[in-house]
Amino acid sequence: MIFNTLYFLIVIILQILNNIECFNFGYVGEAAHYAKCLITECCGDKYIIGDLRRLRSTLDKQLFGQNLAKEVVLNAIRAHWENDFSQKALTLSFHGPPGTGKNYVSRMIVDSLYKEGSKSQYVHHFQGRIQFPKEDQADIYKENIYLWIKGNITKCEKQLFIFDEVDKMPSAVLNGIKPIIDYHDTVEKVDYRKSIFIFLSNTGSSLINDHYISLWKSGKKRRDIKLKDFEKLIAAGAFNEKGGFHHSDTIKSNLIDHYIPFLPLEYDHVRSCIYTEFSLRGVSHFQERDILEVLEGVEWGPSPENLFSKTGCKRLSQKVAMITQKNYAPPLNDEL
């Protein structure tokens, strides 16, 4: 009863503060905005923290085998975030096989830029096969996504939009955001230039794998690979392969700022992922036999080199959890 009453009072107070703020009663409006921000998330530095040091530290400690992606992501976001005169919204397109870190890096970005992380009202996550399942409704999706983004940016300019499974989306949907990510000061009196768009896709995975193998065979070390080795390849693959970028206006008009390859993971990278999974569960003195047991479930390819994990680090978490439970958890108490 007390909790319900308290909740009701908070809702009423927030509504009053919102009304005062909306009518912009000078100092009273500013005070109302300040008071509201003490209670709930609002558009400002208190909640949109932009902690780039945290982002760099997290990438360094928890991302394996993706030095190229790490460098491009950090520099691109820092250049955009610290620039008050950006010409357009920042657009990053992550490409690569499953389990190589695309979603993982997205979460790191979210947690570093927004105090509330993925729960922030300024972070929006779209799943291709869930939000945009039907090809024949692409025009409806296109209009809805434009209006949705416009409505949110009107409330706060520094927002993050993540489109996952772009390869599962109808090809025309992303054309709806072309005006938003183009080089405009405003579109229908809305300024989108401080926002960030991240696109996640398996598109181009085979091209990335094959090209990396050819670079490896030529003697080029992973650490020496540059963005220019992959960017045109990925853009061409995304444009021509079935999915959200297929013949997309966003690619035709050169509106994707960076095509970022997530390279297939090798043996040492997978081992590092396993170490991290054990550490996250508080197991610091695990045995080599534990590592080997997890590795037994990893498939390697392509033949004949068998250099890469076919699923990256994607399936390791549950395997480590099971081994941790089996070998390191206290025994169950059978007594009732």
C-alpha positions in Angstrom: 0.0 0.0 0.0 2.7 2.4 1.0 4.8 1.6 -2.1 1.7 2.1 -4.4 1.1 5.5 -2.8 4.7 6.6 -3.1 4.8 5.5 -6.7 1.6 7.5 -7.4 3.1 10.6 -5.8 6.3 10.3 -7.9 4.2 10.0 -11.1 2.2 13.1 -10.1 5.3 15.1 -9.3 7.0 14.1 -12.6 3.9 15.2 -14.5 3.8 18.6 -12.7 7.5 19.1 -13.4 7.0 18.1 -17.1 4.2 20.6 -17.4 6.2 23.4 -15.9 9.2 22.6 -18.1 7.1 22.4 -21.3 5.6 25.9 -20.7 9.2 27.2 -20.1 8.5 29.5 -17.1 12.0 31.0 -17.0 13.9 30.2 -13.9 10.9 28.1 -12.6 11.2 26.0 -15.8 14.9 25.5 -15.3 14.3 24.5 -11.6 11.6 22.1 -12.7 14.0 20.5 -15.2 16.7 20.2 -12.6 14.3 18.6 -10.1 13.0 16.1 -12.7 16.6 15.1 -13.5 17.1 14.2 -9.8 14.3 11.7 -10.1 14.5 10.3 -13.6 16.7 10.1 -16.7 16.8 13.3 -18.8 18.7 14.7 -21.7 22.0 16.0 -20.2 25.5 15.2 -19.1 24.4 13.5 -15.9 22.8 10.7 -17.9 24.5 11.0 -21.3 27.9 10.5 -19.8 30.1 9.9 -22.9 32.7 8.0 -20.9 35.3 7.4 -23.7 38.0 6.3 -21.2 35.7 3.5 -20.1 35.0 2.6 -23.7 38.7 2.3 -24.4 39.4 0.3 -21.3 36.6 -2.1 -21.9 37.6 -2.6 -25.5 41.2 -3.2 -24.5 40.3 -5.8 -21.8 37.4 -7.7 -23.2 37.6 -7.6 -27.0 39.9 -10.2 -28.6 41.3 -10.4 -32.1 39.6 -7.2 -33.3 42.3 -4.6 -33.1 41.1 -3.0 -36.3 37.5 -2.7 -35.2 38.7 -1.4 -31.8 40.7 1.4 -33.3 38.1 2.5 -35.8 35.2 2.4 -33.3 37.0 4.4 -30.6 38.4 7.1 -32.9 35.2 7.5 -34.9 33.0 7.8 -31.8 35.5 10.2 -30.0 35.7 12.4 -33.1 31.9 12.6 -33.4 31.2 12.9 -29.7 33.7 15.7 -29.0 32.8 17.7 -32.1 30.1 20.3 -31.7 30.0 21.0 -35.4 29.4 17.5 -36.9 28.2 17.7 -40.5 26.0 14.6 -40.1 25.0 11.8 -37.8 27.7 9.2 -37.3 27.0 5.9 -39.1 28.9 2.7 -38.4 28.3 -0.6 -40.1 29.7 -3.7 -38.4 30.2 -6.8 -40.6 31.5 -10.3 -39.9 30.7 -13.9 -39.0 28.6 -14.7 -35.9 30.4 -14.6 -32.5 33.1 -12.2 -33.6 32.0 -9.3 -31.3 29.6 -7.1 -33.2 26.8 -7.1 -30.6 29.5 -7.2 -27.8 31.1 -4.0 -29.0 27.6 -2.4 -29.4 26.9 -3.1 -25.7 30.3 -1.6 -24.7 29.4 1.6 -26.6 26.0 1.8 -25.0 27.3 1.2 -21.5 30.1 3.8 -22.0 28.0 6.6 -23.5 24.8 6.3 -21.4 24.6 6.0 -17.6 21.5 3.7 -17.8 23.1 1.6 -20.5 20.6 -0.4 -22.6 17.8 0.7 -20.3 18.3 4.3 -21.3 15.4 6.0 -23.1 17.9 7.4 -25.5 19.1 4.0 -26.8 17.0 2.2 -29.4 17.6 -1.4 -30.6 15.8 -2.8 -33.6 15.9 -6.5 -34.6 15.6 -7.0 -38.3 13.5 -10.2 -38.3 11.3 -9.0 -35.4 10.5 -5.4 -36.2 10.6 -5.7 -40.0 9.5 -9.3 -40.8 7.5 -8.8 -44.0 8.9 -7.8 -47.4 5.6 -6.5 -48.7 5.3 -4.0 -45.8 8.6 -2.3 -46.4 7.0 1.0 -47.3 5.1 1.1 -44.0 8.2 0.2 -42.0 10.1 2.9 -43.9 7.6 5.6 -42.9 7.2 4.4 -39.3 11.0 4.2 -38.7 11.4 7.8 -40.0 8.6 9.1 -37.7 9.9 7.1 -34.7 13.4 8.5 -35.0 12.2 12.0 -35.7 10.0 11.9 -32.6 12.8 10.7 -30.3 15.5 13.1 -31.6 13.1 16.0 -31.1 13.2 15.2 -27.4 17.0 14.8 -27.2 19.7 15.1 -29.9 22.3 12.7 -28.5 20.6 9.3 -29.1 21.9 6.0 -30.3 20.0 3.7 -32.8 21.2 0.1 -33.3 19.9 -1.9 -36.2 20.7 -5.6 -35.7 20.2 -8.3 -38.3 20.3 -5.8 -41.1 20.7 -8.8 -43.5 17.3 -10.0 -42.4 15.5 -6.8 -43.2 13.6 -5.9 -46.4 15.8 -4.0 -48.7 13.9 -0.7 -48.8 13.5 -0.1 -45.1 16.7 1.7 -44.5 16.0 4.1 -47.4 13.6 5.7 -44.9 16.4 7.0 -42.8 18.5 8.5 -45.7 17.4 12.1 -45.0 18.2 11.6 -41.3 21.8 10.5 -41.9 22.5 12.7 -44.9 24.5 16.0 -44.8 21.7 18.4 -43.6 21.7 20.9 -40.8 18.1 20.1 -40.2 15.4 18.0 -41.7 11.9 19.3 -41.1 13.4 21.5 -38.4 15.0 18.6 -36.6 18.8 18.4 -36.1 20.1 14.8 -36.3 23.8 15.5 -36.5 24.6 14.5 -32.9 23.0 11.1 -33.1 24.8 7.8 -33.8 23.5 4.9 -36.0 25.1 1.4 -35.8 24.2 -1.3 -38.2 25.0 -5.0 -37.5 25.1 -7.6 -40.2 26.5 -11.0 -41.2 26.5 -9.6 -44.7 30.0 -10.0 -46.3 31.1 -12.7 -43.8 32.3 -15.0 -46.6 34.1 -12.2 -48.4 35.8 -11.2 -45.1 36.9 -14.7 -44.3 38.2 -15.4 -47.8 40.0 -12.1 -48.1 41.6 -12.6 -44.7 42.8 -16.0 -45.6 44.4 -14.6 -48.8 46.1 -11.9 -46.8 47.3 -14.5 -44.3 48.7 -16.7 -47.1 50.5 -13.7 -48.5 52.3 -13.3 -45.2 50.4 -10.2 -43.9 50.0 -10.3 -40.1 46.7 -9.7 -38.5 48.0 -6.7 -36.6 49.1 -5.1 -39.9 45.7 -5.2 -41.6 44.2 -1.8 -42.3 40.6 -0.7 -42.9 41.4 0.0 -46.5 42.0 -3.8 -47.0 38.3 -4.5 -46.4 36.1 -1.4 -46.7 35.4 -1.4 -50.4 35.0 -5.2 -50.3 32.3 -4.9 -47.6 30.5 -2.0 -49.1 30.2 -3.9 -52.5 29.1 -7.1 -50.7 26.5 -5.3 -48.6 25.1 -3.5 -51.7 24.8 -6.6 -53.7 23.7 -9.3 -51.2 20.1 -9.7 -50.2 19.1 -7.8 -47.1 18.6 -4.3 -45.7 21.5 -2.8 -47.6 20.6 -4.4 -50.9 20.8 -1.6 -53.5 20.2 0.8 -50.6 20.2 4.6 -51.0 22.4 4.8 -47.9 25.2 3.1 -49.8 24.6 4.7 -53.1 24.8 8.1 -51.5 28.0 7.2 -49.5 26.2 7.9 -46.2 27.8 5.0 -44.2 30.9 6.6 -42.6 32.8 3.4 -41.7 32.4 -0.2 -42.8 34.1 -2.1 -40.0 35.1 -5.7 -40.5 35.0 -8.1 -37.6 37.6 -10.7 -38.5 37.1 -14.5 -37.8 38.5 -15.6 -34.5 41.5 -17.9 -34.2 42.5 -20.4 -31.5 44.3 -17.9 -29.2 41.4 -15.5 -29.4 38.9 -18.2 -28.4 41.1 -19.2 -25.5 41.1 -15.6 -24.3 37.3 -15.5 -24.5 37.2 -18.7 -22.3 39.5 -17.1 -19.7 37.2 -14.1 -19.6 34.1 -16.2 -19.2 35.6 -18.0 -16.2 36.8 -14.7 -14.7 33.3 -13.3 -15.0 32.0 -16.2 -12.9 34.6 -15.6 -10.2 36.8 -18.6 -11.2 40.4 -17.4 -11.3 42.2 -20.8 -10.8 40.6 -22.9 -13.5 42.5 -25.8 -14.9 43.8 -26.5 -18.5 41.5 -29.4 -18.6 38.6 -27.0 -18.2 39.8 -24.9 -21.2 40.2 -28.1 -23.3 36.7 -29.3 -22.4 35.2 -26.0 -23.7 37.4 -26.2 -26.8 36.1 -29.7 -27.6 32.8 -28.1 -28.6 34.3 -25.6 -31.0 34.1 -26.3 -34.7 36.9 -25.0 -36.9 37.0 -24.0 -40.6 37.2 -23.5 -43.4 39.0 -26.6 -44.7 41.8 -27.3 -45.2 43.3 -24.5 -43.0 40.8 -24.8 -40.2 42.0 -21.5 -38.8 38.8 -20.0 -37.5 36.1 -20.9 -35.0 32.9 -21.2 -37.0 30.9 -19.6 -34.2 33.6 -17.2 -32.9 33.1 -16.9 -29.1 29.3 -17.0 -29.3 28.6 -20.4 -27.7 31.3 -20.4 -25.0 29.4 -18.7 -22.2 26.9 -21.5 -21.6 29.7 -24.2 -21.8 31.8 -22.3 -19.3 28.8 -21.9 -17.0 28.2 -25.6 -17.1 31.8 -26.5 -16.3 31.9 -23.9 -13.5 28.8 -25.4 -12.0 30.2 -28.9 -12.3 33.7 -28.3 -11.0 33.7 -25.2 -8.8 30.2 -24.7 -7.3 29.6 -25.9 -3.8 27.6 -29.1 -3.6 23.8 -28.9 -3.3 22.4 -29.3 0.1 19.9 -32.2 0.0 18.5 -31.4 3.4 15.0 -29.8 3.3 
